[in-house]
């Protein structure tokens, strides 16, 4: 049952990523991968919040596994971020590639911390 829920939530996360990326791309068309960055930041914020909820005892067990290992892992995408960074390098846009790698790394860690803080404040 747990594996089935993780698979279901993973699929929902991947579908949500597809939708969000499409919406972001229609609003901001640039050489910078805004959609992927937005997805990884919001997914990290959610992961931090869910972790905070688990620490507070609000969620656990299969619910926690389905939402974190399933949805959040299906929604966020390290591999796409790295492919986009390599494409920027291949196109000679080294500065944007560096901003993407370093900026995304800092932003996702900050988003996890913000999610934890939010959960602590609310739960």
Jmol script that loads the backbone (N, CA, C; Angstrom):
load data "model"
ATOM      1  N   UNK A   1       0.822  -1.202   0.000  1.00  0.00           N
ATOM      2  CA  UNK A   1       0.000   0.000   0.000  1.00  0.00           C
ATOM      3  C   UNK A   1       0.864   1.263   0.000  1.00  0.00           C
ATOM      4  N   UNK A   2       1.944   1.245   0.800  1.00  0.00           N
ATOM      5  CA  UNK A   2       2.819   2.413   0.885  1.00  0.00           C
ATOM      6  C   UNK A   2       3.446   2.712  -0.471  1.00  0.00           C
ATOM      7  N   UNK A   3       3.933   1.693  -1.145  1.00  0.00           N
ATOM      8  CA  UNK A   3       4.568   1.891  -2.451  1.00  0.00           C
ATOM      9  C   UNK A   3       3.562   2.447  -3.455  1.00  0.00           C
ATOM     10  N   UNK A   4       2.343   1.950  -3.410  1.00  0.00           N
ATOM     11  CA  UNK A   4       1.309   2.442  -4.323  1.00  0.00           C
ATOM     12  C   UNK A   4       1.009   3.913  -4.068  1.00  0.00           C
ATOM     13  N   UNK A   5       0.942   4.315  -2.804  1.00  0.00           N
ATOM     14  CA  UNK A   5       0.691   5.725  -2.488  1.00  0.00           C
ATOM     15  C   UNK A   5       1.860   6.612  -2.895  1.00  0.00           C
ATOM     16  N   UNK A   6       3.075   6.137  -2.672  1.00  0.00           N
ATOM     17  CA  UNK A   6       4.242   6.910  -3.095  1.00  0.00           C
ATOM     18  C   UNK A   6       4.230   7.073  -4.619  1.00  0.00           C
ATOM     19  N   UNK A   7       3.915   6.012  -5.326  1.00  0.00           N
ATOM     20  CA  UNK A   7       3.845   6.078  -6.789  1.00  0.00           C
ATOM     21  C   UNK A   7       2.753   7.043  -7.237  1.00  0.00           C
ATOM     22  N   UNK A   8       1.594   6.969  -6.618  1.00  0.00           N
ATOM     23  CA  UNK A   8       0.491   7.866  -6.966  1.00  0.00           C
ATOM     24  C   UNK A   8       0.867   9.320  -6.712  1.00  0.00           C
ATOM     25  N   UNK A   9       1.394   9.606  -5.525  1.00  0.00           N
ATOM     26  CA  UNK A   9       1.778  10.973  -5.185  1.00  0.00           C
ATOM     27  C   UNK A   9       2.958  11.439  -6.047  1.00  0.00           C
ATOM     28  N   UNK A  10       3.869  10.527  -6.388  1.00  0.00           N
ATOM     29  CA  UNK A  10       4.974  10.875  -7.280  1.00  0.00           C
ATOM     30  C   UNK A  10       4.461  11.298  -8.646  1.00  0.00           C
ATOM     31  N   UNK A  11       3.482  10.576  -9.143  1.00  0.00           N
ATOM     32  CA  UNK A  11       2.863  10.936 -10.419  1.00  0.00           C
ATOM     33  C   UNK A  11       2.166  12.277 -10.348  1.00  0.00           C
ATOM     34  N   UNK A  12       1.476  12.524  -9.231  1.00  0.00           N
ATOM     35  CA  UNK A  12       0.813  13.822  -9.046  1.00  0.00           C
ATOM     36  C   UNK A  12       1.843  14.949  -8.987  1.00  0.00           C
ATOM     37  N   UNK A  13       2.968  14.696  -8.320  1.00  0.00           N
ATOM     38  CA  UNK A  13       4.033  15.699  -8.252  1.00  0.00           C
ATOM     39  C   UNK A  13       4.608  15.993  -9.628  1.00  0.00           C
ATOM     40  N   UNK A  14       4.847  14.952 -10.416  1.00  0.00           N
ATOM     41  CA  UNK A  14       5.387  15.140 -11.767  1.00  0.00           C
ATOM     42  C   UNK A  14       4.395  15.898 -12.647  1.00  0.00           C
ATOM     43  N   UNK A  15       3.117  15.577 -12.519  1.00  0.00           N
ATOM     44  CA  UNK A  15       2.101  16.298 -13.286  1.00  0.00           C
ATOM     45  C   UNK A  15       2.030  17.757 -12.857  1.00  0.00           C
ATOM     46  N   UNK A  16       2.120  18.007 -11.554  1.00  0.00           N
ATOM     47  CA  UNK A  16       2.120  19.384 -11.051  1.00  0.00           C
ATOM     48  C   UNK A  16       3.333  20.148 -11.577  1.00  0.00           C
ATOM     49  N   UNK A  17       4.487  19.483 -11.622  1.00  0.00           N
ATOM     50  CA  UNK A  17       5.694  20.114 -12.163  1.00  0.00           C
ATOM     51  C   UNK A  17       5.479  20.514 -13.617  1.00  0.00           C
ATOM     52  N   UNK A  18       4.893  19.637 -14.393  1.00  0.00           N
ATOM     53  CA  UNK A  18       4.627  19.915 -15.807  1.00  0.00           C
ATOM     54  C   UNK A  18       3.725  21.138 -15.962  1.00  0.00           C
ATOM     55  N   UNK A  19       2.666  21.190 -15.161  1.00  0.00           N
ATOM     56  CA  UNK A  19       1.715  22.304 -15.236  1.00  0.00           C
ATOM     57  C   UNK A  19       2.366  23.611 -14.801  1.00  0.00           C
ATOM     58  N   UNK A  20       3.045  23.586 -13.658  1.00  0.00           N
ATOM     59  CA  UNK A  20       3.671  24.811 -13.142  1.00  0.00           C
ATOM     60  C   UNK A  20       4.736  25.313 -14.106  1.00  0.00           C
ATOM     61  N   UNK A  21       5.562  24.418 -14.625  1.00  0.00           N
ATOM     62  CA  UNK A  21       6.592  24.824 -15.572  1.00  0.00           C
ATOM     63  C   UNK A  21       5.970  25.471 -16.804  1.00  0.00           C
ATOM     64  N   UNK A  22       4.902  24.896 -17.305  1.00  0.00           N
ATOM     65  CA  UNK A  22       4.215  25.469 -18.468  1.00  0.00           C
ATOM     66  C   UNK A  22       3.652  26.852 -18.175  1.00  0.00           C
ATOM     67  N   UNK A  23       3.061  27.009 -16.998  1.00  0.00           N
ATOM     68  CA  UNK A  23       2.508  28.317 -16.628  1.00  0.00           C
ATOM     69  C   UNK A  23       3.604  29.374 -16.489  1.00  0.00           C
ATOM     70  N   UNK A  24       4.694  28.992 -15.872  1.00  0.00           N
ATOM     71  CA  UNK A  24       5.801  29.941 -15.701  1.00  0.00           C
ATOM     72  C   UNK A  24       6.404  30.302 -17.051  1.00  0.00           C
ATOM     73  N   UNK A  25       6.588  29.331 -17.911  1.00  0.00           N
ATOM     74  CA  UNK A  25       7.188  29.601 -19.228  1.00  0.00           C
ATOM     75  C   UNK A  25       6.320  30.519 -20.088  1.00  0.00           C
ATOM     76  N   UNK A  26       5.007  30.454 -19.931  1.00  0.00           N
ATOM     77  CA  UNK A  26       4.153  31.340 -20.714  1.00  0.00           C
ATOM     78  C   UNK A  26       4.245  32.784 -20.221  1.00  0.00           C
ATOM     79  N   UNK A  27       4.601  32.979 -18.962  1.00  0.00           N
ATOM     80  CA  UNK A  27       4.719  34.334 -18.414  1.00  0.00           C
ATOM     81  C   UNK A  27       6.116  34.909 -18.576  1.00  0.00           C
ATOM     82  N   UNK A  28       7.138  34.081 -18.408  1.00  0.00           N
ATOM     83  CA  UNK A  28       8.523  34.540 -18.476  1.00  0.00           C
ATOM     84  C   UNK A  28       9.286  33.677 -19.456  1.00  0.00           C
ATOM     85  N   UNK A  29       9.517  34.214 -20.634  1.00  0.00           N
ATOM     86  CA  UNK A  29      10.315  33.473 -21.610  1.00  0.00           C
ATOM     87  C   UNK A  29      11.689  34.146 -21.675  1.00  0.00           C
ATOM     88  N   UNK A  30      12.659  33.467 -21.114  1.00  0.00           N
ATOM     89  CA  UNK A  30      14.017  33.990 -21.127  1.00  0.00           C
ATOM     90  C   UNK A  30      14.986  32.820 -21.234  1.00  0.00           C
ATOM     91  N   UNK A  31      16.253  33.125 -21.310  1.00  0.00           N
ATOM     92  CA  UNK A  31      17.261  32.083 -21.350  1.00  0.00           C
ATOM     93  C   UNK A  31      17.481  31.439 -20.002  1.00  0.00           C
ATOM     94  N   UNK A  32      17.017  32.097 -18.948  1.00  0.00           N
ATOM     95  CA  UNK A  32      17.168  31.564 -17.595  1.00  0.00           C
ATOM     96  C   UNK A  32      16.019  30.602 -17.300  1.00  0.00           C
ATOM     97  N   UNK A  33      16.303  29.440 -16.715  1.00  0.00           N
ATOM     98  CA  UNK A  33      15.258  28.435 -16.453  1.00  0.00           C
ATOM     99  C   UNK A  33      14.383  28.782 -15.238  1.00  0.00           C
ATOM    100  N   UNK A  34      13.595  29.819 -15.365  1.00  0.00           N
ATOM    101  CA  UNK A  34      12.772  30.324 -14.264  1.00  0.00           C
ATOM    102  C   UNK A  34      11.814  29.264 -13.747  1.00  0.00           C
ATOM    103  N   UNK A  35      11.212  28.506 -14.647  1.00  0.00           N
ATOM    104  CA  UNK A  35      10.247  27.490 -14.232  1.00  0.00           C
ATOM    105  C   UNK A  35      10.859  26.443 -13.330  1.00  0.00           C
ATOM    106  N   UNK A  36      11.994  25.917 -13.723  1.00  0.00           N
ATOM    107  CA  UNK A  36      12.650  24.889 -12.913  1.00  0.00           C
ATOM    108  C   UNK A  36      13.085  25.435 -11.568  1.00  0.00           C
ATOM    109  N   UNK A  37      13.605  26.651 -11.555  1.00  0.00           N
ATOM    110  CA  UNK A  37      14.016  27.273 -10.292  1.00  0.00           C
ATOM    111  C   UNK A  37      12.803  27.459  -9.385  1.00  0.00           C
ATOM    112  N   UNK A  38      11.703  27.969  -9.929  1.00  0.00           N
ATOM    113  CA  UNK A  38      10.489  28.171  -9.133  1.00  0.00           C
ATOM    114  C   UNK A  38       9.964  26.851  -8.569  1.00  0.00           C
ATOM    115  N   UNK A  39      10.002  25.820  -9.376  1.00  0.00           N
ATOM    116  CA  UNK A  39       9.543  24.499  -8.937  1.00  0.00           C
ATOM    117  C   UNK A  39      10.423  23.965  -7.807  1.00  0.00           C
ATOM    118  N   UNK A  40      11.731  24.065  -7.976  1.00  0.00           N
ATOM    119  CA  UNK A  40      12.619  23.541  -6.938  1.00  0.00           C
ATOM    120  C   UNK A  40      12.522  24.335  -5.644  1.00  0.00           C
ATOM    121  N   UNK A  41      12.302  25.635  -5.729  1.00  0.00           N
ATOM    122  CA  UNK A  41      12.143  26.444  -4.516  1.00  0.00           C
ATOM    123  C   UNK A  41      10.823  26.123  -3.821  1.00  0.00           C
ATOM    124  N   UNK A  42       9.726  26.075  -4.570  1.00  0.00           N
ATOM    125  CA  UNK A  42       8.438  25.798  -3.930  1.00  0.00           C
ATOM    126  C   UNK A  42       8.377  24.365  -3.394  1.00  0.00           C
ATOM    127  N   UNK A  43       8.987  23.430  -4.114  1.00  0.00           N
ATOM    128  CA  UNK A  43       9.037  22.054  -3.623  1.00  0.00           C
ATOM    129  C   UNK A  43       9.860  21.937  -2.353  1.00  0.00           C
ATOM    130  N   UNK A  44      10.952  22.678  -2.277  1.00  0.00           N
ATOM    131  CA  UNK A  44      11.788  22.672  -1.073  1.00  0.00           C
ATOM    132  C   UNK A  44      11.072  23.327   0.103  1.00  0.00           C
ATOM    133  N   UNK A  45      10.329  24.377  -0.176  1.00  0.00           N
ATOM    134  CA  UNK A  45       9.520  25.018   0.873  1.00  0.00           C
ATOM    135  C   UNK A  45       8.506  24.022   1.435  1.00  0.00           C
ATOM    136  N   UNK A  46       7.837  23.306   0.540  1.00  0.00           N
ATOM    137  CA  UNK A  46       6.870  22.293   0.981  1.00  0.00           C
ATOM    138  C   UNK A  46       7.556  21.176   1.759  1.00  0.00           C
ATOM    139  N   UNK A  47       8.709  20.732   1.295  1.00  0.00           N
ATOM    140  CA  UNK A  47       9.449  19.679   2.001  1.00  0.00           C
ATOM    141  C   UNK A  47       9.826  20.144   3.403  1.00  0.00           C
ATOM    142  N   UNK A  48      10.274  21.376   3.535  1.00  0.00           N
ATOM    143  CA  UNK A  48      10.600  21.918   4.851  1.00  0.00           C
ATOM    144  C   UNK A  48       9.379  21.979   5.753  1.00  0.00           C
ATOM    145  N   UNK A  49       8.249  22.406   5.183  1.00  0.00           N
ATOM    146  CA  UNK A  49       7.018  22.470   5.975  1.00  0.00           C
ATOM    147  C   UNK A  49       6.586  21.085   6.429  1.00  0.00           C
ATOM    148  N   UNK A  50       6.636  20.118   5.534  1.00  0.00           N
ATOM    149  CA  UNK A  50       6.242  18.752   5.888  1.00  0.00           C
ATOM    150  C   UNK A  50       7.186  18.151   6.931  1.00  0.00           C
ATOM    151  N   UNK A  51       8.455  18.455   6.823  1.00  0.00           N
ATOM    152  CA  UNK A  51       9.416  17.993   7.825  1.00  0.00           C
ATOM    153  C   UNK A  51       9.104  18.622   9.175  1.00  0.00           C
ATOM    154  N   UNK A  52       8.786  19.903   9.171  1.00  0.00           N
ATOM    155  CA  UNK A  52       8.387  20.573  10.411  1.00  0.00           C
ATOM    156  C   UNK A  52       7.115  19.981  10.985  1.00  0.00           C
ATOM    157  N   UNK A  53       6.179  19.636  10.119  1.00  0.00           N
ATOM    158  CA  UNK A  53       4.943  19.001  10.569  1.00  0.00           C
ATOM    159  C   UNK A  53       5.232  17.635  11.182  1.00  0.00           C
ATOM    160  N   UNK A  54       6.176  16.913  10.607  1.00  0.00           N
ATOM    161  CA  UNK A  54       6.553  15.607  11.158  1.00  0.00           C
ATOM    162  C   UNK A  54       7.205  15.778  12.532  1.00  0.00           C
ATOM    163  N   UNK A  55       8.063  16.775  12.667  1.00  0.00           N
ATOM    164  CA  UNK A  55       8.702  17.041  13.957  1.00  0.00           C
ATOM    165  C   UNK A  55       7.654  17.400  15.004  1.00  0.00           C
ATOM    166  N   UNK A  56       6.628  18.142  14.590  1.00  0.00           N
ATOM    167  CA  UNK A  56       5.552  18.540  15.509  1.00  0.00           C
ATOM    168  C   UNK A  56       4.587  17.394  15.785  1.00  0.00           C
ATOM    169  N   UNK A  57       4.717  16.288  15.055  1.00  0.00           N
ATOM    170  CA  UNK A  57       3.836  15.145  15.253  1.00  0.00           C
ATOM    171  C   UNK A  57       2.511  15.264  14.528  1.00  0.00           C
ATOM    172  N   UNK A  58       2.397  16.213  13.606  1.00  0.00           N
ATOM    173  CA  UNK A  58       1.157  16.435  12.873  1.00  0.00           C
ATOM    174  C   UNK A  58       0.980  15.449  11.725  1.00  0.00           C
ATOM    175  N   UNK A  59       2.080  15.011  11.157  1.00  0.00           N
ATOM    176  CA  UNK A  59       2.028  14.056  10.051  1.00  0.00           C
ATOM    177  C   UNK A  59       3.135  13.027  10.274  1.00  0.00           C
ATOM    178  N   UNK A  60       2.896  11.855   9.805  1.00  0.00           N
ATOM    179  CA  UNK A  60       3.907  10.809   9.953  1.00  0.00           C
ATOM    180  C   UNK A  60       3.512   9.598   9.140  1.00  0.00           C
ATOM    181  N   UNK A  61       4.315   8.582   9.223  1.00  0.00           N
ATOM    182  CA  UNK A  61       4.013   7.310   8.572  1.00  0.00           C
ATOM    183  C   UNK A  61       3.840   7.426   7.081  1.00  0.00           C
ATOM    184  N   UNK A  62       2.827   6.742   6.592  1.00  0.00           N
ATOM    185  CA  UNK A  62       2.573   6.682   5.155  1.00  0.00           C
ATOM    186  C   UNK A  62       2.244   8.057   4.582  1.00  0.00           C
ATOM    187  N   UNK A  63       1.547   8.884   5.338  1.00  0.00           N
ATOM    188  CA  UNK A  63       1.222  10.235   4.855  1.00  0.00           C
ATOM    189  C   UNK A  63       2.467  11.055   4.595  1.00  0.00           C
ATOM    190  N   UNK A  64       3.417  10.968   5.506  1.00  0.00           N
ATOM    191  CA  UNK A  64       4.683  11.689   5.332  1.00  0.00           C
ATOM    192  C   UNK A  64       5.461  11.117   4.151  1.00  0.00           C
ATOM    193  N   UNK A  65       5.521   9.811   4.051  1.00  0.00           N
ATOM    194  CA  UNK A  65       6.259   9.180   2.950  1.00  0.00           C
ATOM    195  C   UNK A  65       5.637   9.517   1.594  1.00  0.00           C
ATOM    196  N   UNK A  66       4.313   9.480   1.520  1.00  0.00           N
ATOM    197  CA  UNK A  66       3.642   9.764   0.252  1.00  0.00           C
ATOM    198  C   UNK A  66       3.861  11.211  -0.181  1.00  0.00           C
ATOM    199  N   UNK A  67       3.828  12.138   0.769  1.00  0.00           N
ATOM    200  CA  UNK A  67       3.976  13.544   0.401  1.00  0.00           C
ATOM    201  C   UNK A  67       5.422  13.950   0.145  1.00  0.00           C
ATOM    202  N   UNK A  68       6.368  13.380   0.897  1.00  0.00           N
ATOM    203  CA  UNK A  68       7.765  13.771   0.707  1.00  0.00           C
ATOM    204  C   UNK A  68       8.452  12.928  -0.367  1.00  0.00           C
ATOM    205  N   UNK A  69       8.512  11.615  -0.148  1.00  0.00           N
ATOM    206  CA  UNK A  69       9.169  10.723  -1.113  1.00  0.00           C
ATOM    207  C   UNK A  69       8.372  10.680  -2.411  1.00  0.00           C
ATOM    208  N   UNK A  70       7.069  10.785  -2.322  1.00  0.00           N
ATOM    209  CA  UNK A  70       6.221  10.754  -3.510  1.00  0.00           C
ATOM    210  C   UNK A  70       6.094  12.119  -4.166  1.00  0.00           C
ATOM    211  N   UNK A  71       5.231  12.971  -3.616  1.00  0.00           N
ATOM    212  CA  UNK A  71       4.904  14.238  -4.279  1.00  0.00           C
ATOM    213  C   UNK A  71       6.108  15.155  -4.442  1.00  0.00           C
ATOM    214  N   UNK A  72       6.794  15.458  -3.346  1.00  0.00           N
ATOM    215  CA  UNK A  72       7.913  16.414  -3.426  1.00  0.00           C
ATOM    216  C   UNK A  72       9.015  15.921  -4.354  1.00  0.00           C
ATOM    217  N   UNK A  73       9.314  14.633  -4.298  1.00  0.00           N
ATOM    218  CA  UNK A  73      10.359  14.091  -5.175  1.00  0.00           C
ATOM    219  C   UNK A  73       9.908  14.083  -6.631  1.00  0.00           C
ATOM    220  N   UNK A  74       8.627  13.851  -6.865  1.00  0.00           N
ATOM    221  CA  UNK A  74       8.116  13.899  -8.233  1.00  0.00           C
ATOM    222  C   UNK A  74       8.014  15.320  -8.762  1.00  0.00           C
ATOM    223  N   UNK A  75       7.800  16.260  -7.873  1.00  0.00           N
ATOM    224  CA  UNK A  75       7.620  17.669  -8.250  1.00  0.00           C
ATOM    225  C   UNK A  75       8.961  18.367  -8.502  1.00  0.00           C
ATOM    226  N   UNK A  76       9.901  18.208  -7.597  1.00  0.00           N
ATOM    227  CA  UNK A  76      11.186  18.884  -7.759  1.00  0.00           C
ATOM    228  C   UNK A  76      12.059  18.116  -8.744  1.00  0.00           C
ATOM    229  N   UNK A  77      13.078  18.792  -9.267  1.00  0.00           N
ATOM    230  CA  UNK A  77      13.853  18.137 -10.302  1.00  0.00           C
ATOM    231  C   UNK A  77      15.288  18.644 -10.370  1.00  0.00           C
ATOM    232  N   UNK A  78      16.173  17.932  -9.708  1.00  0.00           N
ATOM    233  CA  UNK A  78      17.591  18.259  -9.746  1.00  0.00           C
ATOM    234  C   UNK A  78      18.169  17.988 -11.129  1.00  0.00           C
ATOM    235  N   UNK A  79      17.776  16.884 -11.728  1.00  0.00           N
ATOM    236  CA  UNK A  79      18.356  16.499 -13.028  1.00  0.00           C
ATOM    237  C   UNK A  79      18.036  17.525 -14.107  1.00  0.00           C
ATOM    238  N   UNK A  80      16.805  18.017 -14.148  1.00  0.00           N
ATOM    239  CA  UNK A  80      16.456  19.030 -15.141  1.00  0.00           C
ATOM    240  C   UNK A  80      17.242  20.310 -14.903  1.00  0.00           C
ATOM    241  N   UNK A  81      17.418  20.680 -13.636  1.00  0.00           N
ATOM    242  CA  UNK A  81      18.204  21.870 -13.317  1.00  0.00           C
ATOM    243  C   UNK A  81      19.629  21.736 -13.836  1.00  0.00           C
ATOM    244  N   UNK A  82      20.204  20.549 -13.701  1.00  0.00           N
ATOM    245  CA  UNK A  82      21.579  20.355 -14.160  1.00  0.00           C
ATOM    246  C   UNK A  82      21.665  20.315 -15.683  1.00  0.00           C
ATOM    247  N   UNK A  83      20.688  19.718 -16.342  1.00  0.00           N
ATOM    248  CA  UNK A  83      20.665  19.711 -17.806  1.00  0.00           C
ATOM    249  C   UNK A  83      20.554  21.146 -18.325  1.00  0.00           C
ATOM    250  N   UNK A  84      19.699  21.938 -17.699  1.00  0.00           N
ATOM    251  CA  UNK A  84      19.550  23.334 -18.119  1.00  0.00           C
ATOM    252  C   UNK A  84      20.841  24.120 -17.884  1.00  0.00           C
ATOM    253  N   UNK A  85      21.546  23.812 -16.803  1.00  0.00           N
ATOM    254  CA  UNK A  85      22.823  24.471 -16.536  1.00  0.00           C
ATOM    255  C   UNK A  85      23.852  24.092 -17.597  1.00  0.00           C
ATOM    256  N   UNK A  86      23.914  22.832 -17.955  1.00  0.00           N
ATOM    257  CA  UNK A  86      24.847  22.384 -18.994  1.00  0.00           C
ATOM    258  C   UNK A  86      24.507  23.058 -20.326  1.00  0.00           C
ATOM    259  N   UNK A  87      23.239  23.186 -20.631  1.00  0.00           N
ATOM    260  CA  UNK A  87      22.838  23.861 -21.879  1.00  0.00           C
ATOM    261  C   UNK A  87      23.285  25.325 -21.875  1.00  0.00           C
ATOM    262  N   UNK A  88      23.186  25.975 -20.718  1.00  0.00           N
ATOM    263  CA  UNK A  88      23.658  27.361 -20.621  1.00  0.00           C
ATOM    264  C   UNK A  88      25.165  27.429 -20.869  1.00  0.00           C
ATOM    265  N   UNK A  89      25.908  26.498 -20.296  1.00  0.00           N
ATOM    266  CA  UNK A  89      27.358  26.451 -20.505  1.00  0.00           C
ATOM    267  C   UNK A  89      27.666  26.185 -21.979  1.00  0.00           C
ATOM    268  N   UNK A  90      26.980  25.227 -22.571  1.00  0.00           N
ATOM    269  CA  UNK A  90      27.204  24.910 -23.985  1.00  0.00           C
ATOM    270  C   UNK A  90      26.914  26.110 -24.882  1.00  0.00           C
ATOM    271  N   UNK A  91      25.950  26.947 -24.454  1.00  0.00           N
ATOM    272  CA  UNK A  91      25.614  28.153 -25.216  1.00  0.00           C
ATOM    273  C   UNK A  91      26.543  29.323 -24.915  1.00  0.00           C
ATOM    274  N   UNK A  92      27.522  29.088 -24.051  1.00  0.00           N
ATOM    275  CA  UNK A  92      28.475  30.140 -23.723  1.00  0.00           C
ATOM    276  C   UNK A  92      28.001  31.123 -22.670  1.00  0.00           C
ATOM    277  N   UNK A  93      26.875  30.860 -22.055  1.00  0.00           N
ATOM    278  CA  UNK A  93      26.327  31.763 -21.040  1.00  0.00           C
ATOM    279  C   UNK A  93      26.776  31.306 -19.652  1.00  0.00           C
ATOM    280  N   UNK A  94      28.068  31.467 -19.390  1.00  0.00           N
ATOM    281  CA  UNK A  94      28.680  30.968 -18.163  1.00  0.00           C
ATOM    282  C   UNK A  94      28.161  31.671 -16.915  1.00  0.00           C
ATOM    283  N   UNK A  95      27.951  32.954 -17.017  1.00  0.00           N
ATOM    284  CA  UNK A  95      27.471  33.709 -15.858  1.00  0.00           C
ATOM    285  C   UNK A  95      26.084  33.228 -15.434  1.00  0.00           C
ATOM    286  N   UNK A  96      25.196  33.063 -16.389  1.00  0.00           N
ATOM    287  CA  UNK A  96      23.845  32.589 -16.071  1.00  0.00           C
ATOM    288  C   UNK A  96      23.894  31.165 -15.514  1.00  0.00           C
ATOM    289  N   UNK A  97      24.763  30.343 -16.063  1.00  0.00           N
ATOM    290  CA  UNK A  97      24.914  28.971 -15.559  1.00  0.00           C
ATOM    291  C   UNK A  97      25.373  28.981 -14.105  1.00  0.00           C
ATOM    292  N   UNK A  98      26.336  29.838 -13.797  1.00  0.00           N
ATOM    293  CA  UNK A  98      26.821  29.940 -12.421  1.00  0.00           C
ATOM    294  C   UNK A  98      25.742  30.460 -11.485  1.00  0.00           C
ATOM    295  N   UNK A  99      25.018  31.470 -11.927  1.00  0.00           N
ATOM    296  CA  UNK A  99      23.911  32.003 -11.117  1.00  0.00           C
ATOM    297  C   UNK A  99      22.865  30.915 -10.885  1.00  0.00           C
ATOM    298  N   UNK A 100      22.587  30.129 -11.913  1.00  0.00           N
ATOM    299  CA  UNK A 100      21.599  29.064 -11.785  1.00  0.00           C
ATOM    300  C   UNK A 100      22.035  28.037 -10.741  1.00  0.00           C
ATOM    301  N   UNK A 101      23.268  27.565 -10.823  1.00  0.00           N
ATOM    302  CA  UNK A 101      23.744  26.532  -9.897  1.00  0.00           C
ATOM    303  C   UNK A 101      23.842  27.063  -8.466  1.00  0.00           C
ATOM    304  N   UNK A 102      24.546  28.163  -8.296  1.00  0.00           N
ATOM    305  CA  UNK A 102      24.764  28.697  -6.950  1.00  0.00           C
ATOM    306  C   UNK A 102      23.477  29.272  -6.380  1.00  0.00           C
ATOM    307  N   UNK A 103      22.786  30.055  -7.190  1.00  0.00           N
ATOM    308  CA  UNK A 103      21.549  30.681  -6.715  1.00  0.00           C
ATOM    309  C   UNK A 103      20.482  29.668  -6.341  1.00  0.00           C
ATOM    310  N   UNK A 104      20.314  28.649  -7.170  1.00  0.00           N
ATOM    311  CA  UNK A 104      19.324  27.615  -6.867  1.00  0.00           C
ATOM    312  C   UNK A 104      19.709  26.863  -5.601  1.00  0.00           C
ATOM    313  N   UNK A 105      20.988  26.532  -5.461  1.00  0.00           N
ATOM    314  CA  UNK A 105      21.437  25.827  -4.261  1.00  0.00           C
ATOM    315  C   UNK A 105      21.146  26.606  -2.984  1.00  0.00           C
ATOM    316  N   UNK A 106      21.450  27.882  -3.001  1.00  0.00           N
ATOM    317  CA  UNK A 106      21.185  28.731  -1.829  1.00  0.00           C
ATOM    318  C   UNK A 106      19.682  28.885  -1.606  1.00  0.00           C
ATOM    319  N   UNK A 107      18.960  29.117  -2.685  1.00  0.00           N
ATOM    320  CA  UNK A 107      17.519  29.352  -2.569  1.00  0.00           C
ATOM    321  C   UNK A 107      16.759  28.138  -2.043  1.00  0.00           C
ATOM    322  N   UNK A 108      17.133  26.929  -2.474  1.00  0.00           N
ATOM    323  CA  UNK A 108      16.390  25.752  -2.016  1.00  0.00           C
ATOM    324  C   UNK A 108      16.684  25.451  -0.547  1.00  0.00           C
ATOM    325  N   UNK A 109      17.922  25.685  -0.116  1.00  0.00           N
ATOM    326  CA  UNK A 109      18.235  25.488   1.309  1.00  0.00           C
ATOM    327  C   UNK A 109      17.469  26.517   2.148  1.00  0.00           C
ATOM    328  N   UNK A 110      17.431  27.754   1.677  1.00  0.00           N
ATOM    329  CA  UNK A 110      16.673  28.787   2.388  1.00  0.00           C
ATOM    330  C   UNK A 110      15.180  28.456   2.407  1.00  0.00           C
ATOM    331  N   UNK A 111      14.670  27.885   1.318  1.00  0.00           N
ATOM    332  CA  UNK A 111      13.252  27.525   1.257  1.00  0.00           C
ATOM    333  C   UNK A 111      12.919  26.410   2.239  1.00  0.00           C
ATOM    334  N   UNK A 112      13.801  25.413   2.373  1.00  0.00           N
ATOM    335  CA  UNK A 112      13.581  24.350   3.357  1.00  0.00           C
ATOM    336  C   UNK A 112      13.550  24.954   4.763  1.00  0.00           C
ATOM    337  N   UNK A 113      14.496  25.844   5.050  1.00  0.00           N
ATOM    338  CA  UNK A 113      14.543  26.491   6.362  1.00  0.00           C
ATOM    339  C   UNK A 113      13.284  27.310   6.610  1.00  0.00           C
ATOM    340  N   UNK A 114      12.819  28.014   5.588  1.00  0.00           N
ATOM    341  CA  UNK A 114      11.589  28.805   5.720  1.00  0.00           C
ATOM    342  C   UNK A 114      10.381  27.901   5.959  1.00  0.00           C
ATOM    343  N   UNK A 115      10.327  26.773   5.274  1.00  0.00           N
ATOM    344  CA  UNK A 115       9.231  25.822   5.480  1.00  0.00           C
ATOM    345  C   UNK A 115       9.236  25.260   6.886  1.00  0.00           C
ATOM    346  N   UNK A 116      10.417  24.923   7.391  1.00  0.00           N
ATOM    347  CA  UNK A 116      10.532  24.451   8.776  1.00  0.00           C
ATOM    348  C   UNK A 116      10.072  25.521   9.761  1.00  0.00           C
ATOM    349  N   UNK A 117      10.510  26.747   9.526  1.00  0.00           N
ATOM    350  CA  UNK A 117      10.125  27.854  10.420  1.00  0.00           C
ATOM    351  C   UNK A 117       8.626  28.084  10.364  1.00  0.00           C
ATOM    352  N   UNK A 118       8.052  28.009   9.184  1.00  0.00           N
ATOM    353  CA  UNK A 118       6.612  28.204   9.033  1.00  0.00           C
ATOM    354  C   UNK A 118       5.834  27.123   9.774  1.00  0.00           C
ATOM    355  N   UNK A 119       6.259  25.894   9.625  1.00  0.00           N
ATOM    356  CA  UNK A 119       5.594  24.795  10.327  1.00  0.00           C
ATOM    357  C   UNK A 119       5.723  24.954  11.836  1.00  0.00           C
ATOM    358  N   UNK A 120       6.888  25.359  12.278  1.00  0.00           N
ATOM    359  CA  UNK A 120       7.099  25.572  13.715  1.00  0.00           C
ATOM    360  C   UNK A 120       6.178  26.671  14.244  1.00  0.00           C
ATOM    361  N   UNK A 121       6.016  27.722  13.468  1.00  0.00           N
ATOM    362  CA  UNK A 121       5.165  28.829  13.893  1.00  0.00           C
ATOM    363  C   UNK A 121       3.685  28.471  13.882  1.00  0.00           C
ATOM    364  N   UNK A 122       3.275  27.645  12.935  1.00  0.00           N
ATOM    365  CA  UNK A 122       1.857  27.336  12.778  1.00  0.00           C
ATOM    366  C   UNK A 122       1.384  26.105  13.512  1.00  0.00           C
ATOM    367  N   UNK A 123       2.285  25.144  13.745  1.00  0.00           N
ATOM    368  CA  UNK A 123       1.845  23.855  14.308  1.00  0.00           C
ATOM    369  C   UNK A 123       2.263  23.680  15.731  1.00  0.00           C
TER     370      UNK A 123
END
end "model"
wireframe off; spacefill off
backbone 0.3
color backbone group
